[in-house]
Amino acid sequence: MHPDRAEGENVMTSQGNNGRPQIVRVPAGMVRVADPFTALERQMVRLFDDFKDPAATGNAQKAAGRIGATDVTEDAKGYTIAVEVPGCAESDVKLSATNGLLTISGEKKRPEVPEGTKQHLAGRWFASFEDSFAIPEDADADKISASMKNGVLTVVMPRKPEVKPAERTIAIHAG
């Protein structure tokens, strides 16, 4: 018998917050082995329900501030941020660069529904959004540009040109 285990007690381990195994003691007969596919199915249903209507699962505040899917890439020329903002016009999105932060904010507005119109399904989300990104030190904040095409906002932050030390020839005078 294990020295830390009481009579009729099962020991289960799980990952703790610090990455080390965490021991959970469960009385004998209380351990239930779930079908992993059933657990996966439940998690997937919750995931899709949250995606369809985040407000229904108590994540209304998260939904209101979320920005679309974002990609940040870097190459020799600079940095690119691509953000999905479907249903937004250029006038609905605002970009600002202050104190080393690039902030993307905006609002996806609910279209007017004419009176007397029945809405059978409302699956799109309409809210304001905002996200900030640190401007890298080697990026030229004065030359940041943005464009929008097919519902994707693309922000380009070019690198600063390499500063080469100024070189001059100094004449040597006799004596």
PyRosetta script that sets phi, psi and omega in degrees:
from pyrosetta import init, pose_from_sequence

init()
pose = pose_from_sequence("MHPDRAEGENVMTSQGNNGRPQIVRVPAGMVRVADPFTALERQMVRLFDDFKDPAATGNAQKAAGRIGATDVTEDAKGYTIAVEVPGCAESDVKLSATNGLLTISGEKKRPEVPEGTKQHLAGRWFASFEDSFAIPEDADADKISASMKNGVLTVVMPRKPEVKPAERTIAIHAG")
pose.set_psi(1, 142.4)
pose.set_omega(1, -179.1)
pose.set_phi(2, -69.9)
pose.set_psi(2, 136.3)
pose.set_omega(2, -175.2)
pose.set_phi(3, -63.8)
pose.set_psi(3, -27.5)
pose.set_omega(3, -178.6)
pose.set_phi(4, -93.0)
pose.set_psi(4, 0.5)
pose.set_omega(4, -173.2)
pose.set_phi(5, -107.0)
pose.set_psi(5, 130.3)
pose.set_omega(5, 176.5)
pose.set_phi(6, -80.9)
pose.set_psi(6, 163.7)
pose.set_omega(6, 178.8)
pose.set_phi(7, -59.8)
pose.set_psi(7, 129.6)
pose.set_omega(7, 176.1)
pose.set_phi(8, 73.8)
pose.set_psi(8, 24.2)
pose.set_omega(8, -177.6)
pose.set_phi(9, -118.5)
pose.set_psi(9, 134.8)
pose.set_omega(9, 176.4)
pose.set_phi(10, -97.9)
pose.set_psi(10, 148.2)
pose.set_omega(10, 177.7)
pose.set_phi(11, -116.7)
pose.set_psi(11, 127.3)
pose.set_omega(11, 177.5)
pose.set_phi(12, -118.2)
pose.set_psi(12, 147.5)
pose.set_omega(12, 176.6)
pose.set_phi(13, -118.2)
pose.set_psi(13, 150.2)
pose.set_omega(13, 174.3)
pose.set_phi(14, -144.8)
pose.set_psi(14, 165.4)
pose.set_omega(14, 178.9)
pose.set_phi(15, -75.1)
pose.set_psi(15, 128.3)
pose.set_omega(15, 175.7)
pose.set_phi(16, -87.8)
pose.set_psi(16, 177.8)
pose.set_omega(16, -179.3)
pose.set_phi(17, -63.2)
pose.set_psi(17, -29.7)
pose.set_omega(17, -177.9)
pose.set_phi(18, -89.9)
pose.set_psi(18, 7.7)
pose.set_omega(18, 177.5)
pose.set_phi(19, 85.3)
pose.set_psi(19, -8.0)
pose.set_omega(19, 178.3)
pose.set_phi(20, -89.2)
pose.set_psi(20, 152.5)
pose.set_omega(20, 178.7)
pose.set_phi(21, -62.0)
pose.set_psi(21, 139.3)
pose.set_omega(21, 179.0)
pose.set_phi(22, -111.5)
pose.set_psi(22, 130.1)
pose.set_omega(22, -177.3)
pose.set_phi(23, -91.1)
pose.set_psi(23, 129.0)
pose.set_omega(23, 177.5)
pose.set_phi(24, -119.5)
pose.set_psi(24, 124.4)
pose.set_omega(24, -179.2)
pose.set_phi(25, -95.7)
pose.set_psi(25, 127.6)
pose.set_omega(25, -178.6)
pose.set_phi(26, -126.5)
pose.set_psi(26, 129.6)
pose.set_omega(26, 178.3)
pose.set_phi(27, -58.1)
pose.set_psi(27, 147.3)
pose.set_omega(27, -180.0)
pose.set_phi(28, -56.4)
pose.set_psi(28, 142.0)
pose.set_omega(28, 179.6)
pose.set_phi(29, 87.7)
pose.set_psi(29, -9.4)
pose.set_omega(29, -178.1)
pose.set_phi(30, -96.8)
pose.set_psi(30, -10.4)
pose.set_omega(30, -178.8)
pose.set_phi(31, -76.9)
pose.set_psi(31, 125.5)
pose.set_omega(31, -179.9)
pose.set_phi(32, -120.6)
pose.set_psi(32, 123.1)
pose.set_omega(32, 179.0)
pose.set_phi(33, -92.8)
pose.set_psi(33, 118.0)
pose.set_omega(33, -178.6)
pose.set_phi(34, -91.0)
pose.set_psi(34, 151.0)
pose.set_omega(34, 174.4)
pose.set_phi(35, -68.7)
pose.set_psi(35, 121.4)
pose.set_omega(35, -176.1)
pose.set_phi(36, -60.8)
pose.set_psi(36, -29.5)
pose.set_omega(36, 180.0)
pose.set_phi(37, -72.7)
pose.set_psi(37, -34.1)
pose.set_omega(37, 176.5)
pose.set_phi(38, -66.8)
pose.set_psi(38, -43.1)
pose.set_omega(38, 178.0)
pose.set_phi(39, -63.2)
pose.set_psi(39, -42.3)
pose.set_omega(39, 178.2)
pose.set_phi(40, -62.9)
pose.set_psi(40, -42.8)
pose.set_omega(40, 179.5)
pose.set_phi(41, -60.5)
pose.set_psi(41, -43.7)
pose.set_omega(41, 178.8)
pose.set_phi(42, -61.4)
pose.set_psi(42, -42.9)
pose.set_omega(42, 179.4)
pose.set_phi(43, -64.7)
pose.set_psi(43, -40.3)
pose.set_omega(43, 179.6)
pose.set_phi(44, -66.0)
pose.set_psi(44, -40.8)
pose.set_omega(44, 178.0)
pose.set_phi(45, -61.3)
pose.set_psi(45, -44.9)
pose.set_omega(45, 178.2)
pose.set_phi(46, -62.3)
pose.set_psi(46, -41.0)
pose.set_omega(46, 179.8)
pose.set_phi(47, -61.3)
pose.set_psi(47, -47.8)
pose.set_omega(47, -179.1)
pose.set_phi(48, -69.3)
pose.set_psi(48, -36.1)
pose.set_omega(48, 176.3)
pose.set_phi(49, -62.9)
pose.set_psi(49, -41.6)
pose.set_omega(49, 178.6)
pose.set_phi(50, -65.4)
pose.set_psi(50, -39.1)
pose.set_omega(50, 179.8)
pose.set_phi(51, -66.1)
pose.set_psi(51, -41.7)
pose.set_omega(51, -179.7)
pose.set_phi(52, -68.0)
pose.set_psi(52, -44.9)
pose.set_omega(52, -176.4)
pose.set_phi(53, -145.3)
pose.set_psi(53, 82.6)
pose.set_omega(53, -177.5)
pose.set_phi(54, -61.8)
pose.set_psi(54, -28.0)
pose.set_omega(54, -179.0)
pose.set_phi(55, -66.0)
pose.set_psi(55, -30.7)
pose.set_omega(55, -177.6)
pose.set_phi(56, -70.5)
pose.set_psi(56, -24.0)
pose.set_omega(56, -178.3)
pose.set_phi(57, -100.3)
pose.set_psi(57, 14.7)
pose.set_omega(57, 176.8)
pose.set_phi(58, 85.7)
pose.set_psi(58, 9.5)
pose.set_omega(58, -179.9)
pose.set_phi(59, -105.2)
pose.set_psi(59, 33.0)
pose.set_omega(59, -177.2)
pose.set_phi(60, -60.0)
pose.set_psi(60, -39.6)
pose.set_omega(60, -178.6)
pose.set_phi(61, -67.8)
pose.set_psi(61, -40.1)
pose.set_omega(61, 177.1)
pose.set_phi(62, -63.0)
pose.set_psi(62, -42.7)
pose.set_omega(62, -177.6)
pose.set_phi(63, -64.3)
pose.set_psi(63, -38.1)
pose.set_omega(63, -176.7)
pose.set_phi(64, -66.6)
pose.set_psi(64, -31.9)
pose.set_omega(64, -175.5)
pose.set_phi(65, -100.6)
pose.set_psi(65, -2.9)
pose.set_omega(65, -173.1)
pose.set_phi(66, -75.3)
pose.set_psi(66, 144.2)
pose.set_omega(66, 177.6)
pose.set_phi(67, -104.4)
pose.set_psi(67, 160.8)
pose.set_omega(67, -178.3)
pose.set_phi(68, -65.6)
pose.set_psi(68, 176.2)
pose.set_omega(68, 179.2)
pose.set_phi(69, -54.7)
pose.set_psi(69, 137.5)
pose.set_omega(69, -172.7)
pose.set_phi(70, -127.3)
pose.set_psi(70, 138.3)
pose.set_omega(70, 172.7)
pose.set_phi(71, -121.1)
pose.set_psi(71, 133.6)
pose.set_omega(71, 174.5)
pose.set_phi(72, -120.7)
pose.set_psi(72, 122.8)
pose.set_omega(72, -178.4)
pose.set_phi(73, -127.7)
pose.set_psi(73, 162.0)
pose.set_omega(73, -179.4)
pose.set_phi(74, -139.5)
pose.set_psi(74, 139.6)
pose.set_omega(74, 172.3)
pose.set_phi(75, -141.9)
pose.set_psi(75, -169.9)
pose.set_omega(75, -176.4)
pose.set_phi(76, -64.4)
pose.set_psi(76, -28.0)
pose.set_omega(76, -178.0)
pose.set_phi(77, -81.0)
pose.set_psi(77, -30.2)
pose.set_omega(77, -178.0)
pose.set_phi(78, 160.7)
pose.set_psi(78, -147.8)
pose.set_omega(78, -174.4)
pose.set_phi(79, -121.6)
pose.set_psi(79, 147.5)
pose.set_omega(79, 178.2)
pose.set_phi(80, -132.9)
pose.set_psi(80, 133.2)
pose.set_omega(80, 174.5)
pose.set_phi(81, -116.9)
pose.set_psi(81, 123.5)
pose.set_omega(81, 177.6)
pose.set_phi(82, -115.9)
pose.set_psi(82, 124.0)
pose.set_omega(82, -176.5)
pose.set_phi(83, -126.3)
pose.set_psi(83, 130.2)
pose.set_omega(83, 175.6)
pose.set_phi(84, -77.6)
pose.set_psi(84, 123.2)
pose.set_omega(84, 176.5)
pose.set_phi(85, -133.4)
pose.set_psi(85, 60.9)
pose.set_omega(85, -176.5)
pose.set_phi(86, -63.0)
pose.set_psi(86, 140.4)
pose.set_omega(86, 178.3)
pose.set_phi(87, 82.9)
pose.set_psi(87, 1.5)
pose.set_omega(87, 178.9)
pose.set_phi(88, -105.9)
pose.set_psi(88, 140.1)
pose.set_omega(88, 172.9)
pose.set_phi(89, -91.3)
pose.set_psi(89, 166.0)
pose.set_omega(89, 178.3)
pose.set_phi(90, -55.3)
pose.set_psi(90, -35.2)
pose.set_omega(90, -178.1)
pose.set_phi(91, -72.2)
pose.set_psi(91, -14.6)
pose.set_omega(91, 179.5)
pose.set_phi(92, -87.0)
pose.set_psi(92, -9.7)
pose.set_omega(92, -174.8)
pose.set_phi(93, -116.5)
pose.set_psi(93, 138.8)
pose.set_omega(93, -179.9)
pose.set_phi(94, -125.6)
pose.set_psi(94, 136.4)
pose.set_omega(94, 175.9)
pose.set_phi(95, -118.4)
pose.set_psi(95, 137.7)
pose.set_omega(95, 174.6)
pose.set_phi(96, -145.3)
pose.set_psi(96, 147.7)
pose.set_omega(96, 178.1)
pose.set_phi(97, -122.9)
pose.set_psi(97, 114.4)
pose.set_omega(97, -178.5)
pose.set_phi(98, -142.7)
pose.set_psi(98, 134.0)
pose.set_omega(98, 175.4)
pose.set_phi(99, 49.9)
pose.set_psi(99, 43.2)
pose.set_omega(99, 176.7)
pose.set_phi(100, 78.6)
pose.set_psi(100, 9.8)
pose.set_omega(100, 178.1)
pose.set_phi(101, -120.0)
pose.set_psi(101, 136.6)
pose.set_omega(101, 172.0)
pose.set_phi(102, -100.7)
pose.set_psi(102, 121.0)
pose.set_omega(102, -178.8)
pose.set_phi(103, -112.5)
pose.set_psi(103, 128.8)
pose.set_omega(103, 175.6)
pose.set_phi(104, -111.2)
pose.set_psi(104, 122.1)
pose.set_omega(104, 179.6)
pose.set_phi(105, -140.0)
pose.set_psi(105, 164.3)
pose.set_omega(105, 178.8)
pose.set_phi(106, 172.6)
pose.set_psi(106, -169.5)
pose.set_omega(106, 179.9)
pose.set_phi(107, -147.9)
pose.set_psi(107, 131.8)
pose.set_omega(107, 172.7)
pose.set_phi(108, -97.2)
pose.set_psi(108, 110.8)
pose.set_omega(108, -171.7)
pose.set_phi(109, -91.4)
pose.set_psi(109, 143.7)
pose.set_omega(109, 178.1)
pose.set_phi(110, -73.3)
pose.set_psi(110, 128.9)
pose.set_omega(110, 178.1)
pose.set_phi(111, -69.0)
pose.set_psi(111, 151.9)
pose.set_omega(111, 177.7)
pose.set_phi(112, -67.9)
pose.set_psi(112, 133.6)
pose.set_omega(112, 176.9)
pose.set_phi(113, -105.6)
pose.set_psi(113, 120.8)
pose.set_omega(113, -178.7)
pose.set_phi(114, -59.4)
pose.set_psi(114, 146.7)
pose.set_omega(114, 179.5)
pose.set_phi(115, -62.1)
pose.set_psi(115, 140.1)
pose.set_omega(115, -179.7)
pose.set_phi(116, 89.4)
pose.set_psi(116, -1.1)
pose.set_omega(116, 179.7)
pose.set_phi(117, -89.6)
pose.set_psi(117, 131.4)
pose.set_omega(117, 176.4)
pose.set_phi(118, -90.6)
pose.set_psi(118, 131.2)
pose.set_omega(118, 175.6)
pose.set_phi(119, -105.0)
pose.set_psi(119, 115.9)
pose.set_omega(119, -176.4)
pose.set_phi(120, -86.7)
pose.set_psi(120, -26.5)
pose.set_omega(120, -179.1)
pose.set_phi(121, -149.4)
pose.set_psi(121, 133.7)
pose.set_omega(121, 176.2)
pose.set_phi(122, -125.5)
pose.set_psi(122, 92.2)
pose.set_omega(122, -175.0)
pose.set_phi(123, -107.8)
pose.set_psi(123, -9.2)
pose.set_omega(123, -180.0)
pose.set_phi(124, -88.0)
pose.set_psi(124, 151.4)
pose.set_omega(124, 177.8)
pose.set_phi(125, -103.4)
pose.set_psi(125, 144.2)
pose.set_omega(125, 179.4)
pose.set_phi(126, -131.8)
pose.set_psi(126, 118.9)
pose.set_omega(126, -177.0)
pose.set_phi(127, -167.3)
pose.set_psi(127, 171.3)
pose.set_omega(127, 172.4)
pose.set_phi(128, -86.7)
pose.set_psi(128, 156.3)
pose.set_omega(128, -179.3)
pose.set_phi(129, -142.6)
pose.set_psi(129, 156.3)
pose.set_omega(129, 178.1)
pose.set_phi(130, -160.1)
pose.set_psi(130, 141.4)
pose.set_omega(130, 174.3)
pose.set_phi(131, -151.7)
pose.set_psi(131, 149.2)
pose.set_omega(131, -179.0)
pose.set_phi(132, -124.3)
pose.set_psi(132, 147.2)
pose.set_omega(132, -179.7)
pose.set_phi(133, -131.5)
pose.set_psi(133, 138.4)
pose.set_omega(133, 176.4)
pose.set_phi(134, -70.2)
pose.set_psi(134, 133.6)
pose.set_omega(134, 176.3)
pose.set_phi(135, -83.9)
pose.set_psi(135, 120.7)
pose.set_omega(135, -178.7)
pose.set_phi(136, -59.5)
pose.set_psi(136, 149.9)
pose.set_omega(136, -177.6)
pose.set_phi(137, -61.5)
pose.set_psi(137, -31.1)
pose.set_omega(137, -178.5)
pose.set_phi(138, -89.5)
pose.set_psi(138, 7.0)
pose.set_omega(138, 177.3)
pose.set_phi(139, -91.4)
pose.set_psi(139, 145.2)
pose.set_omega(139, 179.7)
pose.set_phi(140, -90.8)
pose.set_psi(140, 98.1)
pose.set_omega(140, -175.4)
pose.set_phi(141, -61.7)
pose.set_psi(141, -25.8)
pose.set_omega(141, -179.1)
pose.set_phi(142, -76.4)
pose.set_psi(142, -14.3)
pose.set_omega(142, -177.0)
pose.set_phi(143, -113.7)
pose.set_psi(143, 18.3)
pose.set_omega(143, 177.0)
pose.set_phi(144, -66.8)
pose.set_psi(144, 134.0)
pose.set_omega(144, 178.6)
pose.set_phi(145, -131.1)
pose.set_psi(145, 160.7)
pose.set_omega(145, -179.0)
pose.set_phi(146, -144.0)
pose.set_psi(146, 150.3)
pose.set_omega(146, 174.9)
pose.set_phi(147, -146.0)
pose.set_psi(147, 159.2)
pose.set_omega(147, 178.6)
pose.set_phi(148, -133.0)
pose.set_psi(148, 132.1)
pose.set_omega(148, 179.2)
pose.set_phi(149, -148.4)
pose.set_psi(149, 132.2)
pose.set_omega(149, 177.1)
pose.set_phi(150, 53.7)
pose.set_psi(150, 38.8)
pose.set_omega(150, 176.7)
pose.set_phi(151, 77.6)
pose.set_psi(151, 13.3)
pose.set_omega(151, 178.2)
pose.set_phi(152, -120.7)
pose.set_psi(152, 121.4)
pose.set_omega(152, 175.5)
pose.set_phi(153, -87.9)
pose.set_psi(153, 126.4)
pose.set_omega(153, 179.3)
pose.set_phi(154, -117.5)
pose.set_psi(154, 120.1)
pose.set_omega(154, 179.7)
pose.set_phi(155, -110.7)
pose.set_psi(155, 126.4)
pose.set_omega(155, -178.6)
pose.set_phi(156, -113.0)
pose.set_psi(156, 127.2)
pose.set_omega(156, 176.8)
pose.set_phi(157, -117.6)
pose.set_psi(157, 98.3)
pose.set_omega(157, -178.9)
pose.set_phi(158, -70.4)
pose.set_psi(158, 154.3)
pose.set_omega(158, 176.3)
pose.set_phi(159, -73.5)
pose.set_psi(159, 152.2)
pose.set_omega(159, 173.8)
pose.set_phi(160, -68.0)
pose.set_psi(160, 145.2)
pose.set_omega(160, 176.9)
pose.set_phi(161, -65.5)
pose.set_psi(161, 148.5)
pose.set_omega(161, 179.9)
pose.set_phi(162, -63.7)
pose.set_psi(162, 131.6)
pose.set_omega(162, 178.8)
pose.set_phi(163, -88.6)
pose.set_psi(163, 117.2)
pose.set_omega(163, 178.5)
pose.set_phi(164, -100.6)
pose.set_psi(164, 135.2)
pose.set_omega(164, 179.9)
pose.set_phi(165, -62.7)
pose.set_psi(165, 138.4)
pose.set_omega(165, 178.9)
pose.set_phi(166, -67.5)
pose.set_psi(166, 136.6)
pose.set_omega(166, -179.1)
pose.set_phi(167, -120.1)
pose.set_psi(167, 134.3)
pose.set_omega(167, 176.0)
pose.set_phi(168, -139.9)
pose.set_psi(168, 153.7)
pose.set_omega(168, 179.5)
pose.set_phi(169, -91.9)
pose.set_psi(169, 134.9)
pose.set_omega(169, -178.9)
pose.set_phi(170, -111.0)
pose.set_psi(170, 125.9)
pose.set_omega(170, -178.7)
pose.set_phi(171, -76.1)
pose.set_psi(171, 143.0)
pose.set_omega(171, 177.7)
pose.set_phi(172, -105.1)
pose.set_psi(172, 123.0)
pose.set_omega(172, -179.1)
pose.set_phi(173, -100.1)
pose.set_psi(173, 146.0)
pose.set_omega(173, 178.1)
pose.set_phi(174, -73.1)
pose.set_psi(174, 137.5)
pose.set_omega(174, 169.9)
pose.set_phi(175, 40.4)
pose.dump_pdb("model.pdb")
